[in-house]
Amino acid sequence: MIAFYGMGLLGSNFVRALRHRGEAVRVWNRNPERARPLAADGAIVVEDPAVAARGATQIHLTLSDDAAVDGVLERIFTGLEPGAVIVDHTTTSPAGTLVRAKRWAERGFPFLHAPVFMGPQNALESSGAMLASGDRALYDRLAPDLAKMTGRLVYLGPEPERAAAFKLLGNAFLMFITAGCADVLALGKAFGLKPADVATLFQFFNPAGTVPLRLERMMAQNFDSPSWELAMARKDARLMIEAAAQKEVPLAVIPTIAGEMDRFIARGHAHDDWTVIAKDSVS
């Protein structure tokens, strides 16, 4: 028996996929109305979280944050089956995850953090990526079951908080990409281009492939052999900001990047490679 807590879009589809594979699943959600449709998939809908945990060998959580995870786990403590393992898929803080893993291990219930890079459809199709970190023996024990829930299962090491850190790193990058796309669309608007026209840029320009090499250069701190001088990059940022201002189009990211460029130019890095803005992060 599996007990699954948190029937949002992700948790609900995880449960549907488990049921399609024939797993017995009890489900709980703070708002019972969100859980009841899963009865049609054969899940057992329970309104008391402690009751949902009784007899379950695996406890899975897809909740909102650290406080929600801690709150639900405390509520189910009295219902936990001896030897049950806790698998938390929630995006939580590394510090909170570390404390949580230690607390529940001391109580006799092994804890594995396994956050995901998935949307609801990935959860239903068992695609996307699932990260995991914590005790290696526990991971090895759970890996066959977890692998069925995802397209790619990645073990990041024995530190319980490591997967939480990597999940937030990935989400940070997604935020940068989304904010960058918003600024590109805004600049296109300032230049009189339609969004569909702006999107054609990426039919022949794919910057994603440069990320590994760019990171490698930053980590090597190879800033004195520029391929694009910081001063020239700052000039381009000025042109973007001026064009947007003329059309009263707001930019979210580029002005902040320009400010960081100014800071490094003031420190004497005008003729270094523009990746020098990462210097403080890697030194």
Secondary structure, DSSP 8 states (H G I E B T S, - for coil): -EEEE--SHHHHHHHHHHHHTT--EEEE-SSHHHHGGGGGGT-EE-SSHHHHHTT-SEEEE--SSHHHHHHHHHHHGGG--TT-EEEE-S---HHHHHHHHHHHHHTT--EEE--EE--HHHHHHT-SEEEEBS-HHHHHHHHHHHHTT-SEEEE--S-TTHHHHHHHHHHHHHHHHHHHHHHHHHHHHHTT--HHHHHGGGGT--GGGGHHHHHHHHHHT--SS-SSBHHHHHHHHHHHHHHHHHTT---SSHHHHHHHHHHHHHTT-TTSBGGGGGHHHH-
